[in-house]
Amino acid sequence: MADITLRINGSERKVSVSPETPLLWVLRDTLELTGTKFGCGAGLCGACTVHVDGAAVRSCSTPVAQVAGKVVMTIEGLGANGLHVLQQAWIAEEVPQCGYCQTGQIMSAAALLAKTPNPTDDEITQAMNGNLCRCGTYERIRKAVHRAAGNGGSR
Amino acid sequence: MSPLSRREFVAAGAAAGAGLVVGFYLPHKLSPRNGGVFSPNAYLRITPDNKVTIVVARSEMGQGVRTALPMILAEELEADWKQIEIEQAGASTLFGDQTTGGSASIRTTWDPMRKAGAAAREMLISAAALTWSVPRSTCAAENSRIKHAASGRSLSYGELVGKAATLPIPTDVPLKQSKDYKIVGQRLPRVDSPSKVKGEAIFGIDFRIPGMKFALLSRCPVIGGKVASFDDKESKKISGVSYVGKISDSAVAVVADSVWSAMEGRRVLNVTWDDGPNKDLNTAAVMASLKQAASKKGPSLFLAGEPTKAAGRRISAEYELPFMAHAPMEPGNCTAYYQGTKCELWAPTQIPQDCRDSVAPAIGLDPDQVKVNVTLMGGGFGRRLEHDYAVEAALVSKAINAPVKVIWTREDDMRFSTYRPASLHQLSATVDGSGFPVALTHRIISPSISGQKGQPTPGNVDPDLPDEAGPVYGLPNYSVEYVMSETPVPLGWMRSVYALQAAFALESFIDELAVSEGKDPLQYRLHLLAKDQDLQYFTTTWHTARMRAVLQLAAEKAGWDKPLAAGHYRGVACFGSFASYMAEVVEITMENGEPRVHHVVAVVDCGQVVNPSILEQQIQGGIVYALGNALRAKITIEKGRVVQGNFDDYAPVRMNETPVVEVYAVPSTEVPTGIGEPSVPPLAPALCNAIYAATKKRIRALPILNS
């Protein structure tokens, strides 16, 4: 066990966990931030995507000790000050079906738009291809990313 | 799941009508205890503050029932949609069978929900007429108010509940004409989108109660094997692990105060397995058993004329399909709290009643001592019709005498699933001088899902086949036959169930016939559907005219008669399942010997559409799901074990493989039919027919990339 200080969604949180615990389980079990989802545990599906220092990472495969001192943002932080433009676009395009993967999808899209405000179809595919959706919402995800980009992309 | 439950429900759907209404009315007398709530039936409550609550008795697994079902009731109620609140029912005795499957939620709730709304509307009109002492006929319901046009007076539903609740509940209520619909048929936004994009939606895996532990189970990797012994010494060294114990013949539970500790505890757990009778089972043996069973004669599912006596040229082919896994995004999980004489569960379940009835005997309680709350589901696709995970959670909670959440990993989900049955299909046709079949025989050889579970299979017919393997074409001599084989591999109902297999075989074969006669595959099908015929198949009547119409519309929208870009090829298929008609045209290119699907035109006739946006979701999603099934989905068995474990060796479609899907629904005011599954079956044959057009190579076994 180790005491680790995390910077999550703009506030400092101290946790006492074993340092190899994946960030995903610290978020979900210790901090009760359950918007970040468990899908595969192996970095294959993207349901657990969060931002670490602005980059999209798979929290299921990231030991919590690796993010000590870094800036972590989860879906709860993305929309903390009102709906993010991507969340608005997701609602407008009626993207979610079961919705389980969508928080991870939105976090991947947010990392994309932060770097590439007006992505092409190919850039969207490249950024989003690591995120699985068994409901098959990919077409509407693509439309929602374009819609958000058209609205200015990142805030 | 318990015997009959799924089948009874679907049978009720086929006869959608008054039957389901019986018994669903509740006592509605006002009393101080219920705070003046007007609740003429179990689906609806209106309170004096004008709050209208509609209860959804089916489970939300992404298919939009929490939006679409209330729309049906709200339409007849003349309710203000913006003020509706939705409540999810748990396992109940008030709604009939609550099974969420068989593409049946809309088609079986259409009548009860309409009548529930209409009865309330009529009572509210009567209450207003009495209040104003005016004839009922001069009052009208609109936007959650009753209005009296002549005097300009109006009262809100909330203001009328006191009086309405004292009135008798009408039994024979007028229903609206579809031309007057204001809510049904509209692209209303789903009620669950905002919470899902914010990460606030609570799925089964997210639900927690104070003091709750987390458990993972180590299950025997060999099908049918058991725990011989286990050593928990290393597991108990893991910080946070509080309990390790055998909870069933085939599983040892590791309980901890976090998921990660339970995972670590399970990783180092040492179990010795008794592999049992299937330790040498492999996929080749399974497929060989299908071939062996094919020599048997089976019951007839459909018969017209005398196919064996037709004269002409004979063409035959065999098709094979593998086991497949549902793999919903949210792995299996359930929260249970056993407390001696009662047990409460929070379950992502497609059948709360079966969840209750499966759990109760496992922990020595009566069903009425088990309360099942239905959580949101991260996909279902049929996997959550089974309640192995709920039984496990209840057993672990009983063992530790504390609330617990059992979580499955992805590998658990893949290796301990219930699989779409592998099947073999023998097709043969007799073709006349003009090149069209005068006789067609389709023999389906497959193990039975219901049969394996000990549920009734009257006449040796799997009870799902009546919804999923019907005839498409009105041929003079036509036989569909079913041979029930056996397998120890656990079987389950996976999206579209047997329709995927039946359509792949039949619609590939029709293409083979067309091609062998040098005819255009689309025109060939239209010719076979040219005559208006009603094909009676169990309780469903298939109309060739409706199938012809969807096929024609698909051809028109896909520009079938127009040339394609160089290197592009098309395939078409049509199939009816869950009482809906579906045609799909798939456009591909071949890249390095593999198909790339660019575009799919999908046309459905599913009767009255309730919400076109949700319909599009279901069809687009069904096609992406079906594309993954067709390209790569294959569960194999070696040494009695499922080989595949995660999304690397069982790889669903990702964004880069997703085609543009155009969706069209034939305008209709017929009673709504299924929409969650019918888009799945035509995709694989349409794709394989396109591959043939491109390569002259016929694919007779799925998955495509394995052939």
Contacts between the chains, C-beta under 8 A, distances in Angstrom:
chain1	res1	chain2	res2	distance
A	1	B	239	6.3
A	17	B	258	7.9
A	17	B	260	7.9
A	18	B	239	6.5
A	18	B	260	7.9
A	21	B	258	7.9
A	21	B	260	4.9
A	22	B	260	6.6
A	25	B	258	6.2
A	25	B	259	5.3
A	25	B	260	4.1
A	28	B	206	7.9
A	28	B	259	7.2
A	29	B	214	7.3
A	29	B	258	4.4
A	29	B	259	5.8
A	29	B	260	7.1
A	30	B	258	7.2
A	32	B	208	7.4
A	33	B	199	7.9
A	34	B	199	7.4
A	34	B	202	7.3
A	34	B	205	7.8
A	34	B	206	3.9
A	35	B	198	7.2
A	35	B	199	2.1
A	35	B	200	6.9
A	36	B	199	7.2
A	37	B	203	7.8
A	37	B	205	7.5
A	37	B	329	7.5
A	37	B	330	7.3
A	37	B	378	7.2
A	38	B	205	6.6
A	38	B	259	7.6
A	38	B	331	6.8
A	38	B	407	7.6
A	39	B	329	5.4
A	39	B	330	7.6
A	39	B	331	7.3
A	39	B	410	6.8
A	40	B	410	4.4
A	40	B	646	5.5
A	40	B	647	5.3
A	41	B	409	5.7
A	41	B	410	6.0
A	41	B	646	7.9
A	42	B	410	7.2
A	42	B	646	5.4
A	42	B	647	7.7
A	42	B	648	7.4
A	44	B	410	8.0
A	44	B	646	5.9
A	44	B	647	4.1
A	44	B	648	5.8
A	45	B	329	7.0
A	45	B	410	7.8
A	45	B	647	5.5
A	47	B	329	6.1
A	74	B	199	7.3
A	75	B	198	7.0
A	75	B	199	3.6
A	76	B	198	7.8
A	76	B	199	5.6
A	79	B	197	7.8
A	79	B	198	5.3
A	79	B	199	7.9
A	83	B	194	7.9
A	83	B	197	7.6
A	83	B	198	7.4
A	87	B	197	4.4
A	87	B	198	6.5
A	90	B	193	7.1
A	90	B	197	4.4
A	91	B	189	7.0
A	91	B	193	4.8
A	91	B	194	6.0
A	91	B	197	6.0
A	94	B	189	6.4
A	94	B	190	6.2
A	94	B	193	6.5
A	94	B	613	5.1
A	94	B	617	7.0
A	95	B	193	7.6
A	95	B	197	7.6
A	96	B	62	7.7
A	96	B	190	7.3
A	96	B	192	7.1
A	96	B	193	5.4
A	96	B	196	4.2
A	96	B	197	6.5
A	97	B	62	3.6
A	97	B	63	7.0
A	97	B	64	7.3
A	97	B	617	5.4
A	97	B	621	5.9
A	98	B	61	5.8
A	98	B	62	3.0
A	98	B	328	7.4
A	98	B	329	6.7
A	98	B	330	7.4
A	98	B	376	7.7
A	98	B	377	6.3
A	98	B	378	5.1
A	98	B	379	4.6
A	98	B	380	7.8
A	99	B	62	6.9
A	99	B	192	6.7
A	99	B	193	7.8
A	99	B	196	3.2
A	99	B	197	7.7
A	99	B	201	5.7
A	99	B	376	7.5
A	99	B	378	7.5
A	100	B	203	6.1
A	100	B	328	7.8
A	100	B	329	4.3
A	100	B	330	4.8
A	100	B	378	2.9
A	100	B	379	6.4
A	101	B	329	5.0
A	101	B	378	7.6
A	102	B	196	5.6
A	102	B	197	6.0
A	103	B	196	7.9
A	103	B	197	7.4
A	103	B	199	4.4
A	106	B	197	6.3
A	124	B	655	7.6
A	125	B	655	5.2
A	125	B	656	5.1
A	128	B	655	5.0
A	129	B	654	5.1
A	129	B	655	5.3
A	129	B	656	5.2
A	130	B	654	7.9
A	131	B	654	7.9
A	131	B	655	7.6
A	132	B	329	6.9
A	132	B	647	6.2
A	132	B	652	5.7
A	132	B	654	6.5
A	133	B	329	7.1
A	133	B	624	8.0
A	134	B	327	6.3
A	134	B	328	5.7
A	134	B	329	5.0
A	134	B	379	5.0
A	134	B	381	7.2
A	134	B	625	6.9
A	134	B	652	6.1
A	135	B	62	4.9
A	135	B	329	7.8
A	135	B	379	6.3
A	135	B	617	7.6
A	135	B	621	4.6
A	135	B	624	7.9
A	135	B	625	7.9
A	136	B	620	5.9
A	136	B	621	3.7
A	136	B	622	7.3
A	136	B	623	6.9
A	136	B	624	2.7
A	136	B	625	5.6
A	136	B	653	7.2
A	136	B	658	7.2
A	137	B	617	7.3
A	137	B	620	7.7
A	137	B	621	6.7
A	138	B	624	6.7
A	138	B	653	7.9
A	138	B	654	7.5
A	138	B	655	4.4
A	138	B	658	4.1
A	139	B	620	6.0
A	139	B	658	6.3
A	139	B	660	6.6
A	139	B	661	6.5
A	140	B	617	7.7
A	140	B	620	7.6
A	141	B	655	7.1
A	142	B	655	7.1
